[in-house]
């Protein structure tokens, strides 16, 4: 058996699993974990539990320790520092005339690595941009391209319902959504009415689709005598 704990790094972000070791952790506690990007600050959202070792697809990264007040303050300082890094990167993107939209950036808790997230219609050759960023910021730099749905999740906003976007509020992962779902619910197939801010079909089309299918199997057809 192996011990695991679920940790989230962003609001409505994906849950990642780590090895808590001998630490006694509770939901809501802040922890320092070791990831591929170095040490990162996260929050426990799934209490430690045991699972069969065979169920793990890959070795788990460790929870290094519980976060200290100094770690929380450090994270705030780095978040403020991110604005300066974004300004530098934005100026370089403009100078190099790269066809990309800079979205946000994240430092790891050690402050020795920064990841820039951007969107673009096609693949972008950003090797020169990375070289210049390393020279200016004096840290390790990673650029990651994201899709339109991820862009909406990162930037936030409001849907046509008037509420904050589901993806930025509580959806941790994107489920497949198809035009068939709109047809099953007899919704207008006008793309303007069933698409979200990201330009893709609204995630909420899938919320009640199972109930619609079940009811259609129970209710009489239109015009059918009962």
MIDOVEX-570428 format. One record per residue (C-alpha): residue number from 1; x, y, z. Coordinates in steps of 0.05 Angstrom, whole numbers, m for minus. Layout:
   nr    east   north      up
  NUM       X       Y       Z
...
REM end
This chain:
   nr    east   north      up
    1       0       0       0
    2      22      72     m13
    3       3     136      22
    4     m23     193     m23
    5     m49     263     m11
    6     m85     309     m61
    7     m56     379     m70
    8     m81     437    m112
    9     m37     495    m132
   10     m91     542    m160
   11    m164     556    m147
   12    m204     507    m189
   13    m138     477    m212
   14    m124     404    m224
   15    m111     360    m163
   16     m42     328    m162
   17     m23     270    m117
   18      39     268     m73
   19      72     224     m21
   20      59     254      48
   21     112     211      80
   22     105     213     156
   23      71     281     156
   24       2     286     187
   25     m37     331     140
   26    m108     357     140
   27    m151     387      85
   28    m138     462      80
   29     m66     460     103
   30     m13     493      60
   31      47     449      41
   32     112     453       3
   33     118     399     m50
   34     173     379     m98
   35     152     380    m171
   36     187     381    m239
   37     191     456    m231
   38     224     454    m163
   39     191     469     m96
   40     120     495    m100
   41      68     519     m50
   42       1     483     m52
   43     m60     468     m10
   44     m84     400      13
   45    m153     386     m16
   46    m156     310      m7
   47    m135     282      60
   48     m80     229      62
   49    m105     159      45
   50     m77      92      26
   51     m82      61     m43
   52     m54      m2     m74
   53      16      11    m101
   54      m4     m21    m167
   55     m56      34    m178
   56      m1      87    m184
   57      20      99    m256
   58      85     134    m236
   59     125     149    m173
   60      96     204    m130
   61     133     268    m115
   62     142     282     m41
   63     109     333       5
   64     172     364      33
   65     141     397      94
   66      83     438     119
   67      86     510      96
   68     111     562     145
   69      86     634     150
   70     151     654     116
   71     131     611      56
   72      64     645      50
   73      97     713      52
   74     149     691       2
   75      93     669     m46
   76      60     738     m40
   77     126     772     m55
   78     137     729    m116
   79      67     742    m141
   80      81     817    m138
   81     148     805    m174
   82     111     768    m229
   83      82     834    m255
   84     152     860    m269
   85     170     795    m305
   86     108     799    m348
   87     125     871    m367
   88     195     849    m389
   89     168     790    m428
   90     113     831    m461
   91     163     882    m485
   92     208     828    m514
   93     149     794    m549
   94     133     860    m582
   95     205     873    m600
   96     213     804    m631
   97     145     810    m665
   98     123     742    m640
   99      50     722    m657
  100      32     703    m586
  101     m13     729    m530
  102      21     731    m463
  103     m28     709    m408
  104       6     701    m341
  105      69     677    m306
  106      85     636    m244
  107     148     632    m201
  108     163     570    m161
  109     170     582     m86
  110     246     583     m91
  111     242     640    m141
  112     294     608    m186
  113     246     587    m242
  114     189     623    m277
  115     138     595    m325
  116     103     640    m376
  117      36     617    m404
  118      13     643    m472
  119     m36     628    m527
  120     m25     630    m602
  121     m60     607    m665
  122       0     566    m687
  123      65     541    m659
  124     114     596    m640
  125     190     594    m644
  126     207     627    m578
  127     279     605    m570
  128     307     675    m577
  129     255     700    m528
  130     276     649    m476
  131     349     668    m485
  132     335     741    m474
  133     289     727    m414
  134     343     686    m380
  135     392     742    m391
  136     345     795    m363
  137     312     757    m306
  138     371     713    m285
  139     327     652    m271
  140     307     589    m308
  141     252     604    m358
  142     197     560    m387
  143     145     580    m438
  144      81     539    m444
  145      28     547    m497
  146     m44     535    m476
  147    m109     527    m513
  148    m170     573    m515
  149    m207     537    m459
  150    m145     541    m415
  151    m138     615    m431
  152    m209     628    m407
  153    m195     589    m344
  154    m132     629    m330
  155    m161     698    m345
  156    m231     688    m316
  157    m293     726    m336
  158    m369     719    m336
  159    m413     673    m377
  160    m478     691    m412
  161    m513     667    m349
  162    m482     726    m311
  163    m441     682    m265
  164    m365     674    m262
  165    m339     623    m312
  166    m347     552    m288
  167    m276     535    m310
  168    m247     591    m267
  169    m293     577    m208
  170    m297     502    m195
  171    m283     458    m256
  172    m217     424    m245
  173    m215     389    m313
  174    m249     399    m380
  175    m299     346    m400
  176    m314     333    m474
  177    m373     374    m500
  178    m408     361    m567
  179    m461     393    m610
  180    m502     329    m599
  181    m512     351    m527
  182    m546     415    m550
  183    m590     376    m598
  184    m611     327    m543
  185    m633     387    m501
  186    m668     420    m561
  187    m626     482    m553
  188    m616     531    m611
  189    m556     509    m652
  190    m534     581    m663
  191    m459     580    m644
  192    m467     650    m614
  193    m517     623    m564
  194    m484     558    m543
  195    m411     580    m542
  196    m372     607    m483
  197    m322     664    m476
  198    m269     617    m503
  199    m306     607    m568
  200    m317     533    m553
  201    m383     499    m535
  202    m404     517    m464
  203    m383     467    m411
  204    m452     471    m379
  205    m482     435    m439
  206    m458     371    m406
  207    m486     384    m336
  208    m556     357    m348
  209    m548     315    m410
  210    m555     249    m373
  211    m621     271    m342
  212    m648     294    m410
  213    m631     227    m440
  214    m664     190    m383
  215    m727     232    m387
  216    m732     224    m462
  217    m734     149    m452
  218    m791     155    m403
  219    m835     211    m430
  220    m882     202    m489
  221    m862     228    m558
  222    m892     293    m584
  223    m962     277    m611
  224    m963     207    m579
  225   m1028     189    m543
  226   m1021     168    m471
REM end
